[in-house]
């Protein structure tokens, strides 16, 4: 299965597959970040502090779980 993940700031998106967990890990290594359940592309992640002074981005673990939850939601939709 392949899903699109979209940046909550600029709308940039990227396709990611669930064939290998390393695909999601690579996405995070390329700079995708999160805050809560919102995802941010590498460019918007880099400028996060300028747009949100005093509010930290979540850690890589949170970003991984946000992406995994998107896969779970997509799988649930396939079941219906």
Order of alpha helices (4+ residues) and beta strands (2+ residues): beta-beta-alpha-beta-beta-alpha-alpha-alpha
